[in-house]
Amino acid sequence: MIKLKLKQFNIKTIAESGQVFRLVIKNDSLCSLIYLNKYLEIKILNNNEYLLSCTKEEWNNIYKDYFDYNNNYEKYEKICNKEDVFLKKCIEYGSGLRILNQNKFETIISFIISQRKSVNAIRTSIERLCKICNKKHHFISPFTNEKITYYSFPSAKDIYLLKDENLNSCGLGYRKEYIKLFCKEVVEKKINFDKLNKLSDKQLIDFFMSFKGIGIKVASCIALFSYHRLSICPIDVWIERVINKEYNGKIPKSYNEYLGLIQQYWFNYARLQKLK
């Protein structure tokens, strides 16, 4: 276990940001994350301090990059146009947000699942999918002494080999076909996730939209949340509402470079404040 003072970092705000589905708020002072084959608990203390159930080596080698803690978000939060009162309010409200560096395959499958589903329904489907592939692990909480059974995210081959009735039990609905088709491409080695890093933003979006069942919103989420393309802005009902209500239907061009991050501040504020 380690104790860290983390600046520009709010684990609960990150957990509620819509970019990740296996980072969960357990109670007012405790969050959990399932990432790769590991289970992490994060206890919230005072004065930006956190207790993490990992070693210092795990923080430095795994979680520091995952939480994008090598980047200076204080600098990012200063990009706000001083005349933009609404954005300033969103940044103050959502200070501590970060764009995570998530596993690419897990993020892609998660956002294919996410279509027309609530966050709770997405999480339920993902957990059922992980459980049915039976990559089981155990963890004993240093904070509660609870013995926790958890399941790591399956590989493309694990998912592709599942029978239809097993996939149906995960509540995937019509998304099942899209997931199977994508996993088939991965299994047949037609996709190299790392090589996609070399594509331009437009090329990356176009590549993912070439797959059945991936439209512009899901492709944008994949590009932003797994390829860290900060200029890409996924547009959902909340962001469309913000653009129409606060910006007369047009996003300021000066925001283009960091529009994906700005979108997170907008989304967080609009959704939690139920902007109409």
C-alpha positions in Angstrom: 0.0 0.0 0.0 1.2 3.5 -0.8 0.1 7.0 0.2 0.3 9.7 -2.5 -0.5 13.4 -2.8 -2.0 13.8 -6.2 -2.5 17.2 -7.8 -5.2 17.9 -10.3 -6.6 14.5 -9.6 -10.2 13.6 -8.5 -10.8 9.9 -8.6 -14.6 10.2 -8.2 -14.9 12.8 -11.0 -12.8 10.5 -13.3 -15.0 7.5 -12.4 -18.2 9.5 -13.3 -16.7 10.9 -16.5 -18.2 8.3 -19.0 -14.8 7.3 -20.3 -14.3 4.2 -18.2 -16.6 1.4 -16.9 -14.5 -0.7 -14.5 -13.5 2.2 -12.3 -16.3 2.3 -9.7 -17.2 4.4 -6.7 -17.8 1.9 -3.8 -18.6 4.5 -1.2 -17.9 8.1 -0.3 -14.2 7.4 0.4 -13.4 4.3 -1.6 -13.1 3.5 -5.4 -12.0 0.4 -7.1 -10.5 -0.3 -10.5 -10.1 -3.5 -12.5 -7.3 -3.0 -15.0 -5.3 -5.7 -16.9 -5.3 -8.6 -14.4 -5.1 -6.4 -11.3 -7.6 -5.0 -8.8 -6.8 -1.6 -7.3 -8.5 0.1 -4.4 -8.1 3.9 -3.9 -9.0 5.4 -0.5 -9.7 9.1 -0.5 -8.1 11.1 2.3 -7.9 14.8 2.9 -5.8 17.5 1.2 -5.5 15.6 -2.2 -4.1 12.6 -0.5 -4.9 9.0 -1.4 -4.1 5.5 -0.2 -3.6 3.0 -3.0 -3.6 -0.8 -2.6 -0.6 -1.2 -4.9 3.1 -1.0 -4.6 5.2 2.0 -5.5 6.6 0.0 -8.5 3.0 -0.8 -9.7 2.1 2.9 -9.4 5.2 3.9 -11.4 5.0 1.1 -14.0 1.2 0.8 -14.5 -1.1 3.3 -12.9 0.9 6.5 -13.3 0.6 6.2 -17.0 -3.0 4.8 -16.9 -4.1 7.9 -15.0 -2.1 10.1 -17.3 -0.3 11.5 -14.3 2.8 12.3 -16.4 0.9 15.1 -18.0 0.4 18.5 -16.4 -3.4 19.1 -16.1 -2.9 22.4 -14.4 -1.6 23.6 -17.7 -4.5 22.1 -19.5 -7.0 23.8 -17.2 -5.5 27.1 -18.0 -6.4 26.8 -21.6 -9.8 28.1 -20.8 -10.8 31.3 -22.6 -11.1 33.9 -19.8 -14.2 35.3 -21.5 -15.9 31.9 -21.6 -17.8 32.0 -18.3 -19.5 28.7 -18.9 -16.3 26.7 -19.7 -14.6 28.3 -16.7 -17.5 27.1 -14.5 -17.2 23.6 -16.0 -13.5 23.4 -15.3 -13.9 24.6 -11.7 -16.7 22.0 -11.2 -14.7 19.2 -12.8 -11.2 20.0 -11.7 -9.3 16.8 -11.3 -10.6 15.1 -14.5 -8.0 13.2 -16.6 -8.1 11.5 -19.9 -7.1 7.9 -19.1 -4.7 5.7 -21.1 -6.8 2.6 -21.3 -6.2 -0.7 -22.9 -7.2 -0.3 -26.5 -9.0 -3.6 -27.1 -11.0 -3.3 -23.9 -12.0 0.3 -24.7 -13.1 -0.5 -28.2 -15.3 -3.4 -27.0 -16.7 -1.3 -24.1 -17.8 1.5 -26.4 -19.4 -0.8 -28.9 -21.4 -2.2 -26.0 -22.2 1.4 -24.8 -24.5 2.2 -27.7 -27.9 3.2 -26.5 -27.2 2.0 -23.0 -27.0 3.7 -19.6 -23.7 3.6 -17.7 -25.1 1.0 -15.2 -26.3 -1.2 -18.1 -22.9 -0.9 -19.8 -21.1 -1.9 -16.6 -23.5 -4.9 -16.1 -22.9 -6.2 -19.7 -19.1 -5.8 -19.4 -19.0 -7.6 -16.0 -21.2 -10.4 -17.4 -18.9 -10.7 -20.4 -15.8 -10.9 -18.2 -17.4 -13.4 -15.9 -18.5 -15.7 -18.6 -15.0 -15.9 -20.0 -13.9 -16.9 -16.4 -10.6 -15.1 -16.1 -11.0 -15.3 -12.3 -8.8 -13.6 -9.7 -9.0 -12.9 -6.0 -8.2 -9.8 -3.9 -8.4 -9.1 -0.2 -9.1 -5.4 0.5 -6.6 -3.8 2.9 -9.3 -1.3 3.9 -12.3 -3.6 4.6 -10.7 -7.1 4.7 -13.3 -8.2 2.2 -12.3 -11.1 -0.1 -13.2 -10.0 -3.6 -13.5 -12.2 -6.7 -13.0 -10.3 -9.9 -12.6 -11.1 -13.6 -10.0 -9.6 -16.0 -11.2 -8.4 -19.4 -11.2 -11.2 -22.0 -9.1 -11.4 -25.1 -10.5 -11.2 -28.6 -10.1 -14.9 -28.9 -12.0 -15.6 -25.7 -14.9 -13.5 -26.9 -14.9 -14.9 -30.5 -15.0 -18.5 -29.2 -18.1 -17.9 -27.0 -21.3 -19.5 -28.1 -24.2 -17.2 -29.1 -26.2 -18.2 -26.1 -23.4 -17.2 -23.8 -23.0 -13.8 -25.5 -26.8 -13.4 -25.4 -26.7 -13.8 -21.6 -24.5 -10.6 -21.4 -27.3 -8.4 -22.5 -25.5 -7.3 -25.7 -28.5 -7.4 -28.0 -27.8 -6.3 -31.6 -24.3 -5.3 -30.5 -23.3 -9.0 -30.3 -22.8 -9.2 -34.0 -20.6 -6.1 -34.1 -18.4 -7.4 -31.3 -18.0 -10.9 -32.9 -17.1 -9.3 -36.2 -14.5 -7.0 -34.6 -13.0 -9.8 -32.5 -12.7 -12.0 -35.7 -10.6 -9.3 -37.3 -8.3 -9.2 -34.3 -8.0 -13.0 -34.0 -7.1 -13.1 -37.7 -4.4 -10.5 -37.0 -5.9 -7.9 -39.4 -5.6 -5.2 -36.8 -2.4 -3.9 -35.2 -3.5 -1.6 -32.4 0.0 0.0 -32.0 0.4 0.7 -35.7 -2.8 2.7 -35.6 -1.0 5.3 -33.5 0.7 6.5 -36.7 -2.6 7.5 -38.3 -3.9 11.1 -38.3 -7.0 11.8 -36.3 -9.2 11.6 -39.4 -7.6 8.4 -40.6 -8.1 6.9 -37.2 -11.8 7.8 -37.1 -12.3 6.6 -40.6 -10.6 3.3 -39.8 -12.8 2.5 -36.9 -15.9 3.6 -38.8 -15.1 1.1 -41.4 -16.3 -1.7 -39.0 -19.9 -2.6 -38.9 -21.6 -1.1 -35.9 -19.1 1.7 -35.2 -20.4 5.1 -36.0 -18.9 8.6 -35.5 -19.6 8.8 -31.8 -18.2 5.4 -30.8 -15.2 5.9 -33.2 -14.6 9.3 -31.5 -14.7 7.8 -28.0 -12.2 5.1 -29.1 -9.9 7.7 -30.5 -10.1 10.0 -27.5 -10.2 7.4 -24.7 -7.8 4.8 -26.0 -5.6 6.7 -28.4 -5.5 10.0 -26.4 -6.4 12.2 -29.3 -7.2 15.3 -27.3 -8.6 17.2 -30.3 -11.4 14.7 -31.0 -14.8 15.5 -29.4 -17.4 12.8 -29.1 -20.8 14.4 -29.4 -23.8 12.9 -27.4 -27.0 14.5 -26.3 -25.3 16.4 -23.5 -22.5 17.9 -25.6 -25.0 18.8 -28.4 -27.1 20.5 -25.7 -24.0 22.5 -24.5 -23.0 23.5 -28.0 -26.5 24.7 -28.9 -27.3 26.4 -25.6 -23.9 28.0 -24.7 -22.2 28.4 -28.1 -25.0 29.2 -30.5 -24.5 25.9 -32.2 -20.9 26.3 -33.1 -17.7 25.3 -31.2 -15.1 28.0 -30.9 -12.2 27.1 -33.2 -9.7 28.2 -30.6 -10.6 25.1 -28.6 -9.7 22.6 -31.4 -6.3 21.4 -30.0 -7.8 20.3 -26.6 -11.5 19.9 -27.6 -11.7 16.3 -26.4 -10.6 17.4 -22.9 -12.9 20.4 -22.9 -15.7 18.0 -24.0 -15.1 16.1 -20.8 -15.5 19.2 -18.6 -18.7 20.1 -20.5 -20.1 16.5 -20.3 -19.3 16.2 -16.6 -21.0 19.5 -15.7 -24.0 19.1 -18.1 -24.8 15.5 -17.0 -24.4 16.0 -13.3 -26.1 19.4 -13.3 -28.8 18.1 -15.7 -28.4 20.9 -18.1 -31.6 21.6 -20.1 
